[in-house]
């Protein structure tokens, strides 16, 4: 199903997506997926290590400020159906070692909820200890760390492995957005049918 059809059908209506992010996120890697999810009917919330506002980056230029919906400490993974991890090198560094962020991701993973990470967003999958045994991609600089953490690295536009969706960077946003919406759509379908989340699929694709 194509993204345009998802937008028209509002296939994600009623789903709530947490966007876990800190200062220094890559603006296109947040705004693009966020628009795609909301256009398909989902609601999104910015969850960050601190309240107030955080500022993005447009490559090497300063980006816009956005309002934080919830501080991580005041949020609960139980309140969300899926998780988006935008990229940005500075954001990735800040989130990589954040214990609260790691715990948030771990709880989402334990519940089998969809997690979509792009570029340096995959760093949090690695530091949270959930990369092991999975196929993923991300910013090229993460390849060694991902393999050391027990993941299989795939250099392709988008990888879908069970509930995990990952992508290399902004150049792959169309494929990433499409896959993220589709994995959430299939979660809705499996919930309605009463099937196991494993039916979301495994392996990789571009």
Backbone bond lengths (Angstrom), bond angles and torsions (degrees), N, CA, C in turn:
res aa  C-N    CA-C-N  psi(-1)  N-CA   C-N-CA  omega(-1)  CA-C   N-CA-C  phi
1 X - - - 1.468 - - 1.521 109.72 -
2 X 1.290 117.87 129.86 1.449 121.97 -176.90 1.515 111.43 -81.98
3 X 1.359 115.91 158.34 1.450 121.61 -176.70 1.521 111.59 -59.21
4 X 1.334 118.17 -39.84 1.455 120.62 -179.66 1.530 110.95 -59.63
5 X 1.352 116.04 -39.97 1.453 119.55 178.46 1.520 110.74 -67.15
6 X 1.347 116.78 -39.49 1.455 120.49 178.23 1.518 111.00 -60.41
7 X 1.339 116.18 -40.61 1.447 120.66 179.12 1.520 110.63 -62.48
8 X 1.301 116.67 -43.65 1.452 120.61 -177.59 1.527 111.14 -67.38
9 X 1.326 116.99 -36.93 1.459 121.10 -175.23 1.524 112.75 -88.32
10 X 1.329 118.08 -10.37 1.465 121.50 -178.33 1.529 110.07 51.58
11 X 1.317 116.24 49.24 1.457 121.69 -172.46 1.524 113.46 -67.89
12 X 1.326 118.08 -14.57 1.462 120.56 179.87 1.520 112.22 -105.16
13 X 1.324 116.74 15.92 1.462 121.07 -179.10 1.526 110.45 -56.65
14 X 1.334 115.74 129.73 1.456 121.15 179.09 1.511 114.35 93.85
15 X 1.340 118.04 -10.33 1.459 120.63 179.21 1.524 110.87 -88.59
16 X 1.318 115.75 144.42 1.458 122.15 179.79 1.526 109.43 -116.86
17 X 1.338 115.86 127.77 1.467 121.52 -176.17 1.524 110.05 -117.46
18 X 1.323 117.03 125.79 1.461 121.81 173.40 1.519 108.96 -86.18
19 X 1.329 116.25 135.06 1.463 121.92 174.09 1.526 106.31 -110.19
20 X 1.325 116.12 104.73 1.461 122.13 -173.68 1.525 108.59 -92.41
21 X 1.340 116.14 115.81 1.461 118.79 -167.02 1.522 110.40 -159.26
22 X 1.343 115.96 156.12 1.463 122.08 177.64 1.519 109.68 -129.70
23 X 1.329 116.41 178.54 1.461 120.66 174.54 1.525 110.53 -53.20
24 X 1.343 115.60 142.23 1.450 120.69 176.91 1.508 114.04 92.64
25 X 1.344 117.41 10.64 1.464 119.78 176.27 1.524 110.47 -66.56
26 X 1.323 116.47 151.71 1.465 121.27 175.48 1.520 107.69 -77.92
27 X 1.333 115.94 118.31 1.460 120.76 -169.14 1.532 113.36 -58.58
28 X 1.332 117.17 -44.41 1.469 119.91 -178.60 1.517 111.60 -64.63
29 X 1.339 116.59 -29.61 1.457 120.77 -177.02 1.519 112.55 -81.90
30 X 1.322 116.41 -6.11 1.459 121.27 169.89 1.521 110.32 -102.39
31 X 1.339 116.18 -51.42 1.462 119.63 -173.03 1.523 112.55 -67.35
32 X 1.339 117.79 -36.61 1.460 120.26 -178.67 1.524 112.72 -65.03
33 X 1.345 118.37 -55.62 1.460 119.47 177.45 1.529 112.95 -62.93
34 X 1.325 116.41 -35.93 1.469 118.97 179.53 1.526 110.57 -62.25
35 X 1.318 116.83 -43.90 1.461 120.45 178.32 1.524 110.58 -62.01
36 X 1.337 116.77 -43.91 1.463 120.51 -178.87 1.522 111.54 -61.58
37 X 1.323 116.59 -42.54 1.460 120.74 -179.86 1.526 111.28 -66.86
38 X 1.333 116.01 -44.84 1.461 119.45 -179.06 1.529 111.42 -68.74
39 X 1.329 116.86 -35.31 1.460 120.31 178.23 1.522 111.09 -64.65
40 X 1.339 116.27 -27.51 1.458 120.90 178.41 1.528 112.10 -89.21
41 X 1.336 117.27 3.01 1.452 120.71 172.31 1.506 116.37 109.49
42 X 1.339 118.81 -7.43 1.462 121.10 -178.96 1.535 110.46 -77.06
43 X 1.316 116.31 157.59 1.457 122.04 169.53 1.525 107.59 -104.55
44 X 1.329 116.88 145.19 1.457 121.10 -178.11 1.516 111.18 -123.67
45 X 1.326 116.30 149.49 1.459 122.77 177.90 1.522 109.27 -134.14
46 X 1.323 116.30 133.15 1.461 121.32 176.52 1.529 108.58 -83.37
47 X 1.325 116.04 117.48 1.460 122.47 179.16 1.528 107.61 -113.95
48 X 1.332 117.12 126.52 1.461 120.95 -171.00 1.527 110.33 -141.79
49 X 1.332 117.26 161.31 1.462 119.24 177.94 1.525 113.78 -58.85
50 X 1.322 118.00 -24.43 1.464 119.87 178.82 1.521 110.02 -135.32
51 X 1.313 115.75 158.68 1.465 121.41 178.16 1.527 109.84 -84.54
52 X 1.331 116.00 177.78 1.467 120.62 -179.93 1.508 111.22 96.93
53 X 1.324 116.66 -123.73 1.459 121.34 178.80 1.521 109.94 -129.43
54 X 1.328 115.41 155.50 1.462 121.68 172.78 1.528 107.32 -129.21
55 X 1.319 115.86 157.15 1.465 120.10 -175.36 1.534 110.52 -118.19
56 X 1.316 115.53 137.70 1.452 121.65 179.49 1.514 112.63 -93.39
57 X 1.335 114.49 -175.18 1.455 122.64 176.69 1.519 108.75 -131.24
58 X 1.319 116.31 144.33 1.455 122.49 168.99 1.520 106.55 -107.97
59 X 1.316 115.90 86.89 1.463 122.60 -172.61 1.524 109.36 57.77
60 X 1.331 119.58 -111.49 1.460 119.77 -178.09 1.524 113.02 -97.89
61 X 1.330 117.27 10.64 1.462 122.10 -179.92 1.530 110.45 -110.71
62 X 1.327 115.46 151.78 1.459 120.25 176.62 1.517 110.17 -65.56
63 X 1.322 117.50 138.26 1.458 122.43 -178.30 1.517 112.59 -105.87
64 X 1.312 115.65 -159.56 1.459 122.18 -176.28 1.524 111.80 -85.98
65 X 1.319 114.54 158.83 1.451 121.26 170.85 1.522 109.19 -89.31
66 X 1.320 116.60 144.37 1.452 120.99 173.83 1.521 109.07 -130.64
67 X 1.329 115.52 152.78 1.450 121.67 179.94 1.531 110.70 -78.02
68 X 1.307 115.37 136.26 1.457 121.22 174.14 1.524 108.44 -84.31
69 X 1.314 116.74 129.12 1.469 120.91 178.65 1.523 110.96 -77.67
70 X 1.336 115.98 -44.04 1.458 121.72 -176.92 1.520 109.89 -146.79
71 X 1.339 116.22 139.90 1.459 119.41 166.97 1.521 107.80 -73.69
72 X 1.336 117.03 148.92 1.465 119.87 -178.76 1.525 110.71 -54.51
73 X 1.345 116.08 -41.40 1.463 120.13 -177.06 1.526 112.79 -62.50
74 X 1.335 116.63 -24.17 1.469 121.12 -178.27 1.516 112.25 -100.93
75 X 1.324 117.37 8.14 1.461 120.99 -176.34 1.521 110.51 -113.61
76 X 1.336 115.58 164.04 1.458 120.93 177.63 1.521 109.78 -135.93
77 X 1.322 118.30 128.34 1.464 120.43 177.13 1.532 112.51 -56.64
78 X 1.330 117.31 -25.57 1.458 120.96 179.78 1.521 112.20 -62.93
79 X 1.329 116.98 -21.07 1.468 121.08 -177.23 1.526 112.72 -85.00
80 X 1.335 117.18 -2.35 1.462 120.24 -175.32 1.523 111.12 -125.23
81 X 1.335 114.06 150.51 1.466 121.25 179.80 1.518 112.65 -94.68
82 X 1.326 117.58 -18.56 1.464 121.26 -176.77 1.520 108.99 -159.72
83 X 1.332 115.10 168.01 1.457 121.74 -176.27 1.518 110.26 -134.49
84 X 1.336 116.02 135.39 1.457 122.85 174.53 1.522 109.05 -115.60
85 X 1.340 116.33 129.73 1.454 122.71 178.37 1.520 109.10 -116.88
86 X 1.343 118.45 95.48 1.467 120.92 178.31 1.524 111.22 -67.62
87 X 1.341 114.89 165.91 1.447 120.47 179.56 1.518 112.44 -93.59
88 X 1.315 114.61 -153.90 1.460 122.38 -172.87 1.514 108.43 108.38
89 X 1.325 117.32 121.72 1.466 120.33 -174.62 1.520 112.22 -60.82
90 X 1.339 117.45 -44.24 1.466 120.05 179.94 1.523 110.78 -65.62
91 X 1.314 116.10 -43.04 1.460 120.47 176.70 1.533 110.35 -59.36
92 X 1.335 115.87 -44.87 1.461 119.88 -179.75 1.517 112.44 -59.47
93 X 1.325 116.58 -41.59 1.464 120.61 179.75 1.525 110.68 -64.37
94 X 1.327 115.81 -42.16 1.466 119.79 -177.54 1.523 111.98 -68.72
95 X 1.315 116.57 -37.05 1.458 119.85 -176.93 1.526 112.56 -82.86
96 X 1.322 116.88 -26.81 1.472 121.68 -174.82 1.530 112.00 -53.73
97 X 1.328 116.41 -45.27 1.461 120.02 -176.34 1.514 114.59 -101.83
98 X 1.320 117.39 10.51 1.463 120.74 -178.51 1.535 109.78 -81.87
99 X 1.314 116.47 112.91 1.469 121.51 -174.76 1.524 111.29 -62.61
100 X 1.325 117.33 -41.72 1.468 120.04 -179.99 1.528 110.98 -63.22
101 X 1.341 116.41 -40.20 1.460 120.31 178.14 1.524 110.47 -65.35
102 X 1.328 117.07 -42.07 1.459 120.90 177.91 1.526 111.02 -59.69
103 X 1.323 116.59 -44.06 1.464 120.70 -179.65 1.524 111.22 -65.16
104 X 1.329 116.38 -38.04 1.466 120.94 178.17 1.534 109.60 -60.08
105 X 1.332 115.59 -47.98 1.464 120.39 -179.91 1.526 110.71 -64.17
106 X 1.311 116.99 -42.25 1.463 120.92 -179.76 1.532 111.52 -60.00
107 X 1.330 116.67 -41.04 1.463 119.94 179.84 1.524 111.34 -68.84
108 X 1.320 116.96 -38.85 1.463 119.61 176.56 1.520 110.58 -63.02
109 X 1.330 116.35 -41.79 1.459 120.88 179.94 1.535 111.08 -66.79
110 X 1.320 116.56 -42.13 1.464 120.30 -179.70 1.526 111.55 -60.97
111 X 1.337 116.03 -30.69 1.461 121.04 179.07 1.522 112.42 -86.10
112 X 1.326 117.15 -1.46 1.461 120.97 179.27 1.511 114.18 71.14
113 X 1.332 117.10 22.61 1.462 120.34 -178.13 1.530 110.35 -82.05
114 X 1.332 117.86 147.05 1.466 120.36 179.59 1.524 112.50 -59.19
115 X 1.334 115.97 135.58 1.457 122.86 176.18 1.519 107.12 -128.64
116 X 1.329 117.02 122.71 1.461 122.44 -178.79 1.519 108.86 -116.36
117 X 1.336 117.05 120.33 1.462 122.43 -177.23 1.517 109.60 -125.20
118 X 1.331 115.81 135.54 1.457 120.39 179.38 1.525 110.19 -125.07
119 X 1.318 116.03 139.26 1.458 123.67 176.53 1.539 110.94 55.49
120 X 1.346 118.65 -123.87 1.456 121.96 -178.43 1.524 112.51 -71.34
121 X 1.333 117.79 -6.66 1.459 120.05 173.43 1.513 111.73 -61.60
122 X 1.331 116.95 -27.78 1.473 120.81 179.22 1.522 112.24 -66.46
123 X 1.334 117.42 -17.18 1.459 120.77 178.37 1.520 111.40 -58.75
124 X 1.329 116.91 -36.07 1.464 120.44 -178.76 1.531 111.24 -71.96
125 X 1.324 117.45 -30.27 1.458 119.84 174.08 1.530 110.14 -62.82
126 X 1.323 115.26 -36.77 1.461 120.68 -179.01 1.521 110.49 -71.51
127 X 1.338 117.35 -50.51 1.469 119.93 -175.91 1.523 112.11 -70.63
128 X 1.335 116.98 -23.60 1.470 120.20 178.27 1.523 111.72 -79.77
129 X 1.337 117.21 -7.96 1.447 120.99 175.19 1.515 115.08 80.88
130 X 1.346 117.05 20.70 1.468 118.37 -178.31 1.530 112.17 -109.92
131 X 1.322 117.21 5.03 1.463 119.89 179.31 1.526 111.89 -76.15
132 X 1.327 116.69 -27.33 1.466 120.99 -174.98 1.525 111.51 -55.89
133 X 1.327 115.53 130.01 1.453 120.65 177.24 1.515 114.46 83.11
134 X 1.344 117.08 -0.25 1.457 120.77 -177.97 1.526 111.35 -111.81
135 X 1.312 115.03 155.82 1.456 121.95 171.62 1.521 107.28 -94.75
136 X 1.316 117.54 129.59 1.457 120.04 178.75 1.511 110.84 -152.02
137 X 1.327 113.88 170.46 1.451 121.81 174.40 1.522 108.31 -139.22
138 X 1.324 115.67 -178.53 1.457 120.80 -178.19 1.506 109.35 168.68
139 X 1.331 116.63 -159.81 1.457 120.57 175.93 1.526 109.34 -58.50
140 X 1.346 118.78 137.80 1.468 121.17 -176.12 1.525 114.17 -52.34
141 X 1.324 117.01 -33.40 1.453 120.45 -178.45 1.514 114.85 -67.08
142 X 1.332 116.95 -11.29 1.465 121.07 -179.58 1.523 112.69 -90.43
143 X 1.327 117.22 -6.09 1.461 120.84 -171.83 1.528 112.36 -57.23
144 X 1.321 117.59 -47.83 1.456 120.82 -177.50 1.521 111.01 -64.27
145 X 1.336 117.12 -44.03 1.461 120.92 -179.49 1.520 111.13 -65.01
146 X 1.334 116.82 -37.50 1.460 120.59 179.41 1.518 110.63 -64.52
147 X 1.309 116.81 -44.56 1.465 120.05 179.73 1.526 111.22 -66.81
148 X 1.330 116.48 -38.40 1.462 119.92 177.13 1.522 111.64 -63.94
149 X 1.348 115.59 -27.81 1.464 120.77 179.45 1.522 112.26 -85.60
150 X 1.340 117.27 2.13 1.453 120.27 175.58 1.505 115.44 95.06
151 X 1.338 117.05 12.01 1.461 120.59 178.95 1.526 110.44 -92.58
152 X 1.319 115.65 158.37 1.462 122.07 170.21 1.516 107.85 -97.88
153 X 1.316 117.62 124.44 1.457 122.32 -174.75 1.525 110.31 -91.90
154 X 1.332 116.74 135.32 1.462 121.72 178.06 1.525 109.04 -127.40
155 X 1.323 116.46 119.85 1.462 121.09 179.30 1.524 109.05 -87.33
156 X 1.323 116.58 81.45 1.451 121.36 179.13 1.524 109.91 -150.48
157 X 1.320 115.51 167.97 1.462 120.70 -170.23 1.517 112.73 -59.20
158 X 1.300 117.53 -44.08 1.461 120.63 -179.72 1.519 108.96 -148.77
159 X 1.333 115.70 142.98 1.457 122.67 177.26 1.521 108.09 -125.28
160 X 1.314 116.63 129.37 1.465 121.85 173.64 1.516 107.64 -115.43
161 X 1.325 116.30 117.96 1.460 122.09 178.65 1.527 107.95 -131.22
162 X 1.324 116.11 98.53 1.455 120.10 -175.89 1.519 110.36 63.21
163 X 1.325 116.56 -122.38 1.464 121.18 -179.27 1.525 112.66 -87.81
164 X 1.341 117.50 -2.46 1.466 121.43 -177.18 1.527 111.49 -97.21
165 X 1.330 115.34 130.62 1.465 122.61 173.95 1.520 106.83 -120.54
166 X 1.324 118.37 128.80 1.461 120.01 178.54 1.517 110.11 -138.13
167 X 1.338 115.04 155.24 1.453 120.91 -176.33 1.518 109.31 -148.71
168 X 1.360 116.20 158.15 1.462 120.63 -172.51 1.516 114.32 -76.06
169 X 1.346 117.81 -37.12 1.452 118.77 -176.06 1.506 112.46 172.93
170 X 1.332 115.43 -170.16 1.460 121.60 -173.55 1.516 113.16 -58.42
171 X 1.324 117.28 -29.62 1.464 120.17 -179.78 1.527 111.61 -64.94
172 X 1.330 116.41 -18.77 1.467 121.40 -177.22 1.527 112.48 -106.04
173 X 1.323 118.07 14.07 1.466 121.14 -175.48 1.527 114.12 -56.08
174 X 1.333 120.29 -43.11 1.481 117.67 179.79 1.518 112.63 -56.95
175 X 1.336 116.99 -45.31 1.465 120.36 179.75 1.518 111.28 -68.11
176 X 1.326 116.93 -39.89 1.472 121.53 179.71 1.522 110.94 -63.67
177 X 1.337 116.80 -47.66 1.463 120.73 -179.45 1.517 110.89 -60.18
178 X 1.329 115.72 -44.11 1.462 120.97 -179.56 1.524 110.90 -60.85
179 X 1.337 115.77 -46.04 1.454 119.54 -177.73 1.524 111.86 -67.70
180 X 1.334 117.16 -41.10 1.463 120.27 -179.80 1.520 111.20 -61.32
181 X 1.327 116.77 -46.04 1.459 120.49 178.72 1.529 110.50 -63.48
182 X 1.318 116.72 -39.48 1.457 119.85 -176.62 1.528 111.65 -68.97
183 X 1.334 117.89 -39.04 1.461 120.40 178.12 1.528 110.44 -64.54
184 X 1.331 116.85 -40.36 1.465 119.36 176.40 1.521 111.05 -67.10
185 X 1.328 116.60 -37.62 1.470 119.81 178.61 1.524 110.29 -61.78
186 X 1.329 115.52 -42.32 1.451 119.12 -179.76 1.529 111.82 -69.45
187 X 1.332 116.36 -28.44 1.474 119.14 174.95 1.520 110.01 -65.37
188 X 1.337 116.13 -41.73 1.463 119.74 176.74 1.521 110.20 -60.83
189 X 1.334 115.78 -45.51 1.462 120.27 -178.47 1.525 111.33 -62.91
190 X 1.349 117.16 -41.35 1.459 119.94 -178.76 1.519 111.02 -69.16
191 X 1.344 117.13 -33.92 1.458 120.37 177.82 1.519 111.06 -66.29
192 X 1.323 115.82 -41.74 1.459 120.60 179.33 1.521 110.54 -65.11
193 X 1.343 115.56 -39.36 1.456 120.37 -178.50 1.523 112.84 -80.67
194 X 1.347 115.92 -12.80 1.451 119.88 -178.86 1.509 113.64 75.38
195 X 1.341 117.07 24.73 1.456 121.26 -179.51 1.516 110.33 -94.13
196 X 1.340 115.17 165.97 1.456 121.84 -178.29 1.518 110.44 -73.03
197 X 1.356 116.74 149.74 1.461 121.08 178.53 1.524 112.86 -62.78
198 X 1.348 118.06 -17.68 1.460 119.52 178.53 1.511 111.54 -60.54
199 X 1.358 116.92 -20.08 1.459 119.61 -178.92 1.520 111.54 -72.50
200 X 1.323 117.16 -3.06 1.461 119.24 176.93 1.517 110.88 -64.57
201 X 1.293 117.68 -21.00 1.461 119.68 176.40 1.509 112.55 110.91
202 X 1.314 116.33 165.05 1.444 121.74 179.01 1.506 109.27 -146.64
203 X 1.327 115.01 170.69 1.459 119.56 179.99 1.505 110.62 92.92
204 X 1.341 116.47 -158.51 1.452 120.33 -174.43 1.513 110.00 -135.83
205 X 1.329 114.53 160.02 1.458 119.84 177.67 1.493 110.14 -162.61
206 X 1.312 117.46 160.84 1.456 121.16 179.69 1.499 109.45 -133.08
